[in-house]
Amino acid sequence: DFFSRFVRCYNNIKYIIKYPSKEFCRTLCSSRLFEIHSTTKNVEQQRTISKEEGDTMHESEQIIKKSRFLGIAKHCETWEEAQATVQRIRTEHAKARHICFGVVLMSSREHHHIARFDDDNEPTGTAGAPILNAIQGEKLIDTLCVVVRYFGGVKLGAGGLIRAYGSTARQVLRQATIQTLLPKSTFRVQSSSASNAGPIYDVVSRFHGAIVTDVMYQDSGEFQLTVTCDTSEIAQIQQSLMDVTRGNIQWIE
C-alpha cells in the first residue's frame, strides 16, 4: 500500500545519505533493494575479570563465627569451563562442608546473560543466590565466583548465611583485576551471490575483534550471516561491505 511504499522509500533515502558511494546508489535504484532496512543491535558496555591473566583464580577469605569462607573468582566464557573449574575446586577443597557458586556468562550469539547458581546443600537461596547477586551487582559478565565454606561449628541462620556468602563474593570480586569491554553491535547480512562470501569474510577479518557467525546458504546461492563488531566500527564495516560487494548486500532481521 501507499504507506508501506513511503516507509521503504524513506528508509532508503536515509541509507543514501549514510552510504553515498556511487555503486551503492546505483544498486539502491533496483527494485530488490527497496526492501533494505537496518537491524543493528547494540550491546551495552560490559566488565569482566581480566582475560589477560589466563587461568588465574583470585582468592580472598574471611572468618565469620568460626567458619572459614574462601572466595574464588575466575574469568570463564562457557558453562563447560565453569563446571570444570568448580570441579577442580571441589577436588582441592574436599574437606569443605559447602562449595557454592554463581556464574554469569554472555551468549555471543543471542547477546543476553546466562546466570546460574548452586547452594550446595545450604538452605535454598542463602548461598548461591547471594554470590550471583554480587556478580550482577558488580556488573560483570563471563565471571565465575565460588565460595568455599569450612564449617566452624556455629550455625549462622538464613540471614547470616546470605550476608556471609554475599560479602565474601563481593570481597574477592572487588580485589580481582577488572577489564572493561568495548560495546559490541551485531547486524544480519544477506547477499544473493555466494561469490560475495569470501570478500565479506576478508573485510570483517581486518577489524580487530569482529567475527562472522550463523552462516546459512541456500541452493539459489543466496546466503545470510551475522557480523559482531565494536560499535564504534560498525559504520566503517558496513560501508566496506557495501563497496566490496558493489552494493549486492542487504541488512535483514
C-alpha positions in Angstrom: 0.0 0.0 0.0 1.0 3.7 -0.2 2.2 3.9 3.5 4.4 0.8 3.1 6.0 2.2 -0.1 6.5 5.5 1.6 8.3 4.0 4.6 10.6 1.9 2.3 11.5 4.9 0.2 12.2 7.0 3.4 14.5 4.3 4.8 16.4 4.0 1.5 16.9 7.8 1.4 18.5 7.6 4.8 20.9 4.9 3.5 21.8 7.0 0.5 22.8 9.8 2.9 24.7 7.3 5.1 26.4 5.4 2.3 26.9 7.9 -0.6 29.1 5.7 -2.7 28.2 5.6 -6.4 28.0 1.8 -6.6 25.5 1.7 -3.7 23.3 4.4 -5.0 23.1 2.7 -8.4 22.3 -0.6 -6.8 19.8 1.0 -4.5 17.7 2.1 -7.5 17.0 -1.6 -8.3 13.6 -2.8 -7.0 15.1 -5.6 -4.9 17.0 -3.3 -2.6 14.0 -1.1 -1.9 13.3 -3.6 0.9 16.5 -2.9 2.7 16.4 -1.9 6.4 18.9 -1.9 9.3 18.5 -4.3 12.2 21.7 -3.4 14.1 21.5 -4.4 17.8 23.7 -2.6 20.3 25.2 -4.4 23.3 26.0 -2.2 26.3 29.4 -1.8 27.7 30.4 -4.8 29.9 33.0 -5.6 32.5 34.7 -8.9 33.3 37.7 -10.3 35.2 40.7 -9.7 33.0 41.3 -12.2 30.3 45.0 -11.4 30.3 45.5 -13.3 33.5 44.7 -16.6 31.8 43.9 -19.4 34.3 44.5 -17.2 37.3 42.0 -17.6 40.2 41.6 -14.7 42.6 41.2 -15.6 46.2 40.0 -13.8 49.4 38.8 -15.2 52.7 37.2 -14.2 56.0 36.3 -15.9 59.2 32.7 -15.5 60.4 31.7 -17.1 63.7 34.4 -19.7 63.4 33.5 -20.7 59.8 36.1 -20.0 57.1 34.7 -18.5 53.9 37.1 -18.6 51.0 36.1 -16.6 47.9 37.5 -17.6 44.5 36.8 -15.7 41.3 37.8 -16.5 37.7 37.2 -15.4 34.1 35.1 -18.1 32.3 33.5 -17.9 28.9 31.5 -21.1 28.7 29.4 -23.2 31.0 31.7 -26.2 30.4 34.7 -24.1 31.5 32.8 -23.0 34.7 31.8 -26.6 35.5 35.4 -27.8 35.1 36.6 -25.0 37.4 34.1 -25.8 40.1 35.0 -29.5 39.9 38.7 -28.6 40.3 37.9 -26.5 43.4 35.8 -29.3 44.8 38.8 -31.7 44.4 41.2 -29.2 46.0 38.9 -28.5 49.0 37.5 -32.0 49.5 37.2 -31.4 53.3 35.0 -28.3 52.9 31.4 -28.6 54.1 29.9 -26.5 51.2 31.2 -25.2 47.9 28.7 -22.8 46.4 28.9 -20.7 43.3 27.3 -18.2 41.0 28.2 -17.6 37.3 27.2 -15.1 34.7 28.1 -15.8 31.1 27.4 -13.8 27.9 25.9 -15.6 25.0 27.8 -14.4 21.9 25.0 -15.5 19.7 22.0 -14.1 21.5 23.7 -11.3 23.4 22.0 -12.0 26.7 23.2 -13.1 30.1 23.2 -16.7 31.2 23.0 -16.7 35.0 23.3 -19.9 37.2 24.0 -20.7 40.9 24.3 -23.6 43.2 23.6 -23.6 47.0 25.4 -27.0 47.5 23.1 -28.1 50.3 22.9 -24.8 52.2 19.3 -23.6 52.7 17.7 -22.6 49.4 18.6 -19.1 48.4 21.2 -18.5 51.1 24.4 -19.2 49.3 24.4 -19.4 45.5 21.9 -16.6 45.0 23.9 -14.0 47.1 27.0 -14.9 45.2 25.2 -14.4 41.9 23.8 -11.1 43.1 27.3 -10.0 43.9 28.5 -10.7 40.4 25.5 -8.9 38.9 25.9 -6.0 41.4 29.5 -5.5 40.1 28.1 -5.6 36.5 30.4 -8.4 35.5 30.0 -11.0 32.7 31.9 -14.1 31.9 32.6 -14.4 35.6 32.6 -17.4 37.9 32.6 -16.8 41.7 32.9 -19.8 44.1 32.7 -19.5 47.9 34.1 -22.4 49.9 32.8 -22.8 53.5 34.7 -24.7 56.1 32.1 -25.1 58.9 33.2 -23.9 62.3 30.5 -25.4 64.4 28.3 -22.3 64.8 25.1 -22.0 62.7 24.6 -18.6 61.1 20.9 -18.7 60.3 19.4 -17.7 56.9 20.2 -14.0 57.2 23.8 -14.7 58.4 24.4 -17.1 55.5 23.2 -14.6 53.0 25.4 -11.9 54.4 28.4 -14.2 54.7 28.3 -15.6 51.2 27.4 -12.3 49.6 30.1 -10.3 51.4 32.8 -13.0 50.6 31.9 -12.9 47.0 31.9 -9.1 46.8 35.3 -9.0 48.5 37.0 -11.3 46.1 35.4 -9.7 43.0 36.5 -6.3 44.1 40.1 -7.5 44.6 40.2 -9.0 41.1 41.6 -7.2 38.1 38.7 -5.9 36.1 38.7 -5.3 32.3 36.2 -3.1 30.6 35.0 -4.5 27.3 34.2 -2.3 24.3 30.5 -2.0 23.4 29.5 -4.5 20.7 26.9 -4.4 17.9 25.5 -7.1 15.7 23.8 -7.0 12.3 22.5 -9.6 9.9 23.7 -9.7 6.3 22.2 -11.2 3.2 23.6 -11.4 -0.3 22.2 -13.0 -3.5 25.6 -14.2 -4.7 27.7 -16.9 -2.9 30.8 -15.3 -4.5 30.5 -12.4 -2.1 31.1 -14.7 0.9 34.9 -14.6 0.6 35.1 -10.8 0.3 32.8 -10.3 3.2 34.9 -12.6 5.4 38.1 -10.7 4.3 36.6 -7.4 5.2 35.4 -8.5 8.6 38.7 -10.2 9.4 40.5 -6.8 9.0 38.7 -5.4 12.0 40.1 -6.5 15.4 37.5 -8.4 17.4 34.9 -8.6 14.6 33.6 -12.0 13.9 31.2 -13.8 11.5 28.7 -16.3 12.8 25.4 -18.1 12.0 26.1 -18.6 8.3 23.3 -20.0 6.2 23.4 -20.9 2.5 20.5 -21.6 0.1 20.5 -23.7 -3.1 20.0 -20.5 -5.1 23.4 -19.2 -3.9 21.8 -16.7 -1.6 23.3 -16.6 1.9 23.0 -14.9 5.3 25.4 -14.3 8.1 25.7 -12.3 11.3 28.6 -9.8 12.0 29.5 -8.8 15.5 31.9 -5.9 15.9 32.9 -3.0 18.1 30.0 -0.5 18.0 32.5 2.3 17.1 33.4 0.4 13.9 30.0 -0.6 12.6 29.6 2.2 10.1 33.1 1.6 8.6 32.5 -2.1 8.3 29.1 -1.7 6.7 30.5 0.8 4.2 33.4 -1.6 3.4 30.9 -4.4 2.8 28.8 -2.3 0.5 31.9 -1.4 -1.5 33.4 -4.9 -1.8 30.1 -6.4 -2.9 29.2 -3.5 -5.2 26.0 -3.0 -3.2 24.8 -6.6 -3.6 24.1 -6.9 0.1 21.2 -6.3 2.5 20.7 -5.9 6.2 17.9 -8.1 7.4 16.0 -9.2 10.5 
